[in-house]
Amino acid sequence: MGGLGAPEIILIIIAILLLFGGKKIPELMRGLGKGVKEFKDAQNGENNSTSTEEKPKV
């Protein structure tokens, strides 16, 4: 009781696809990944401005 099995996970994935559509999901995941990275950096006390700045291309 309380565990997620394969049928439940499949239903969740289908619901997400129906709500957001296939084209929007990569953007959502990218934003989520950036948020998690910033959260981890903040926990470690690192300065986000140095890690997220783009380096000039020569």
Backbone bond lengths (Angstrom), bond angles and torsions (degrees), N, CA, C in turn:
res aa  C-N    CA-C-N  psi(-1)  N-CA   C-N-CA  omega(-1)  CA-C   N-CA-C  phi
1 M - - - 1.447 - - 1.521 109.45 -
2 G 1.326 117.61 132.31 1.454 121.31 178.14 1.512 114.32 94.36
3 G 1.318 118.01 -9.51 1.452 120.38 179.75 1.520 111.14 -88.86
4 L 1.325 115.36 151.71 1.457 120.04 177.23 1.523 108.94 -96.75
5 G 1.310 115.67 122.29 1.449 120.92 176.77 1.515 110.43 -99.54
6 A 1.306 115.98 -177.03 1.463 121.41 -179.44 1.528 112.64 -60.70
7 P 1.340 120.33 -43.81 1.468 119.02 -179.75 1.535 113.02 -62.09
8 E 1.324 116.59 -38.66 1.464 119.56 179.30 1.518 111.78 -66.71
9 I 1.322 116.58 -41.24 1.468 120.77 179.79 1.527 110.12 -65.04
10 I 1.324 116.89 -41.31 1.468 120.57 178.38 1.522 110.77 -62.43
11 L 1.331 117.51 -41.89 1.462 121.16 177.40 1.523 111.72 -62.77
12 I 1.316 117.21 -40.07 1.465 120.98 178.53 1.519 110.20 -64.12
13 I 1.319 117.57 -44.03 1.468 121.78 179.80 1.534 110.59 -63.13
14 I 1.323 116.85 -42.54 1.466 120.31 178.62 1.525 110.53 -63.66
15 A 1.320 117.08 -41.74 1.470 120.77 179.16 1.526 110.83 -63.08
16 I 1.322 117.49 -41.04 1.471 120.88 178.84 1.521 110.19 -65.09
17 L 1.324 117.15 -42.73 1.469 120.49 178.00 1.521 111.22 -61.50
18 L 1.313 117.07 -40.99 1.456 120.03 179.91 1.526 112.00 -68.63
19 L 1.321 117.10 -37.33 1.460 120.74 -178.32 1.525 112.51 -72.38
20 F 1.328 116.92 -45.41 1.461 120.44 -171.50 1.524 114.05 -105.15
21 G 1.294 118.43 -24.11 1.456 120.79 -177.12 1.519 110.85 84.39
22 G 1.300 116.41 157.49 1.461 121.91 -175.90 1.508 114.69 -68.15
23 K 1.344 117.66 -28.17 1.463 120.46 -176.52 1.522 112.19 -79.92
24 K 1.322 117.67 -25.40 1.463 121.14 -175.36 1.538 112.21 -86.81
25 I 1.314 117.97 -22.50 1.461 121.53 -174.72 1.533 112.99 -62.60
26 P 1.349 120.54 -43.37 1.470 118.27 178.00 1.531 112.94 -59.56
27 E 1.337 117.18 -36.75 1.464 120.02 177.23 1.518 110.85 -64.67
28 L 1.324 116.57 -42.43 1.459 120.42 179.18 1.529 111.30 -63.09
29 M 1.315 117.24 -43.09 1.462 120.94 -179.44 1.530 111.37 -67.26
30 R 1.337 116.34 -37.80 1.460 120.93 178.30 1.539 109.54 -63.23
31 G 1.320 116.56 -45.00 1.454 120.90 178.40 1.519 111.85 -63.90
32 L 1.327 116.38 -39.84 1.456 120.82 177.94 1.525 110.76 -64.32
33 G 1.324 116.72 -41.85 1.466 120.73 178.50 1.519 111.91 -63.04
34 K 1.329 116.91 -41.89 1.470 120.03 177.68 1.514 110.79 -64.13
35 G 1.312 116.85 -40.11 1.459 120.87 179.30 1.521 111.80 -63.33
36 V 1.329 116.67 -43.17 1.461 120.87 179.06 1.523 110.26 -64.65
37 K 1.338 116.84 -41.34 1.469 120.84 179.51 1.523 110.70 -63.03
38 E 1.330 116.76 -44.46 1.458 119.95 179.02 1.518 111.02 -64.22
39 F 1.320 117.43 -38.02 1.458 121.27 178.67 1.528 110.54 -63.54
40 K 1.336 117.07 -44.66 1.460 120.54 179.17 1.522 111.20 -64.65
41 D 1.344 116.85 -40.69 1.458 120.68 178.12 1.531 110.62 -62.35
42 A 1.326 116.88 -40.45 1.460 120.96 179.79 1.523 110.72 -66.94
43 Q 1.313 117.24 -35.54 1.462 120.47 177.90 1.515 110.92 -66.63
44 N 1.318 116.99 -36.28 1.458 120.92 -179.31 1.516 112.50 -82.03
45 G 1.318 117.67 -6.50 1.450 121.44 178.91 1.511 113.93 79.13
46 E 1.313 116.95 17.59 1.454 120.23 179.39 1.517 110.04 -80.54
47 N 1.309 116.31 157.49 1.451 122.01 178.78 1.519 108.75 -86.85
48 N 1.335 117.19 116.93 1.472 121.30 -177.82 1.517 112.41 -67.23
49 S 1.333 118.77 -28.13 1.457 119.78 -175.06 1.520 111.85 -66.86
50 T 1.323 118.43 -31.17 1.461 119.81 179.53 1.513 111.65 -79.65
51 S 1.340 117.74 -29.39 1.468 119.58 -176.29 1.526 111.81 -85.63
52 T 1.344 118.77 -21.43 1.452 119.58 -176.12 1.525 113.05 -104.38
53 E 1.331 117.70 -8.93 1.460 119.48 179.17 1.526 109.79 -70.23
54 E 1.312 114.95 141.05 1.458 118.90 176.89 1.518 108.49 -81.43
55 K 1.305 114.57 137.29 1.456 119.53 177.87 1.526 108.50 -80.96
56 P 1.323 117.64 140.13 1.465 118.95 179.65 1.514 111.76 -63.86
57 K 1.328 115.00 135.15 1.466 120.08 178.32 1.504 109.04 -90.96
58 V 1.302 115.74 133.71 1.464 120.60 -178.35 1.490 110.25 -100.52
